[in-house]
Amino acid sequence: MNVTDMIRVYPDPVLRQPTEPVTVFDETLRRLLEDMAVIMHEADGVGLAAPQIGIAKKIAVVYDAETDHLYHLINPEVIASSGGQTGEEGCLSFPGIFGQVKRPLKVTVRCQDGDGNLQEYTAQGFIARAFTHEIDHLNGRLLIDNFSPLKRNLVLKKMGLA
């Protein structure tokens, strides 16, 4: 099976399911983080949230190609945001669908890493967009929730869902 076949596509119900905090930081979690990074890269994505592979846990990975850094966002929360940016976004759970989304220009995220250590990351521009997109997934908010009702209806028709 192709690893990208593991990605759940809308309207899979797990994409809207509430996620649970991670409380056990062990080898199984670290292996999951590695697997998520592989799936994300093979699918040509810059981020992947656990619900997108059927796991209702507060886990996401984001890759910054500019710095070649892979962020592990476990139990993440945005603790500060400022400014605004609007840009085109896609999503691995909505193949071939893109749209303009307004996001903060700069965000600070508090989370844990694969060992349970508390981390704080401040990002701006594209990575701030990626952080907030993946954190949205952990809260059951999807790409199409950021679209106007007209655009959302067009997307659902394109996907054969309306």
N, C-alpha and C positions, 0 to 999 in steps of 0.2 A: 504494500500500500504506500502510495505517495504521502509524505508527511503533511503536505498541504491539504490532503483529504481529511485531515483531523480537524480542520478549522470549521467551526459551526457557522452556518449561514442563516441570516434572518429569513424566516420567522422562528427559528429554533427557540423554544421557551427558555433555555438556560441563559440566553442573552439578556433576558429581563428579570431573571431570578435574583433575589437578594444574595449578596455574597457574605460569607462568614470570615471573621478575622482569623489570621494564622496565629496559632499558639504554640505549635511544635516546630522547632528549627533544627532539622536533622538532615541526614544524608538523603532521605527521600525528597525533601524540599529542595535541596541543592541540585539533585538530579532533575527534578521538575523544571527548575530555572534553566538548566542547561538545555533540556528538551525544548522548552519554550523559545529559547534563543535560536535553536536550529530551525524550528518550524517558522519563526518570524523571518529569518534570513532566506530560507528556501521559498517562502511565499513573497519575497521581495517587499517585506513590510519594514517599518521603522519601530513598530511597537506591537505588543500582543498582550492581551489580558486573559487571565485564566478562564473566565467564562467562554471565551472564544474557542477553547478546546474542551469545553464541557465540564469545567471545574469551578464550582461556585465559591471560590476563595478570593480574598483580597490580595491578589498577586498580579503584577504586570512587569514586563520587561520593555525597555526603550533603548534603542541604539542610536548613538550620536556618531554619524559617519565622519563629521569634521574632526572630532577628537578621538575617534575609534574607541569610544567608551560605551560599555553596556551597563545600563542602570537596572538594578533590581529594586522594584518598588513593592514592598510588602507592607500591608496595612497603611497605604499612603493617604495623606490628607493634605490639601492645599491650605497652608497657614497664612499666606499673603499673596496678593495679586495686584498688579497695577497696569495701567495703560490698556490699549486695545489693538487688536490686529484682525483683519479679515483676510482669509485666504482659502484656497481650494483644499479640500480634504477628501480622502478616500478611506476605505475601511476594508480589512480582509474579510469581514462578515457581510459585506455588500459588494461583491466582485463587480467591477466595471462601473460603479456608481461614484460620482464625484459631485461636490457642491461647495459653495461658499459658506464658511462658518466663521463667526466672530468668537474670538478667544482673547484672554488677557495677553498682553505683550510680554509680561514678566510674571513668573510665579515662584514661590518658595514652597517646596513640598517636604513634609516631615514623614519619614517612613522607617522601616527596618530593612536591613540587608539579610542575606541568606543565613547569617549566623545569629540574627536577632538583635544586632547592634543598631541603635538609633542613628539615623542619618538625616541630614538636611541638605537639600539640593536647591539652588537658585538657578533658574534657567530663563532665557528670553528667546524671543523669536520662534523658530521652528521647533526647538526642543520643548519650550513652554507649551506650544500647541500639542505636541505629542504627549507630554505628561498629562495635560488636562483631558485629552481624548481618551487615553487609557484609564484614567481615574473615573471618567464618565462611565466607561464599561463596567467598572466595579460597583457602580451605583445604579446599574440597569438603564442608563441613558445612552442612547445610540445615535449614530451619525444623523439619521433621518429626523431625530427629535430637534435638531438644530435648523431644519429646513422650514420654509414657509409651508402652510397647508397645501398650496398649489404644487410646489416642487415635490413635497412628500407624496402627494397623490400621483404625480407623474412617475416618480421612482417606483412606487408600488405597482403601477400599471406595467412599467417596463419589466419588473420582476415577475409579472403574472399573478400578483396578489390582490389586485383591485379590479 
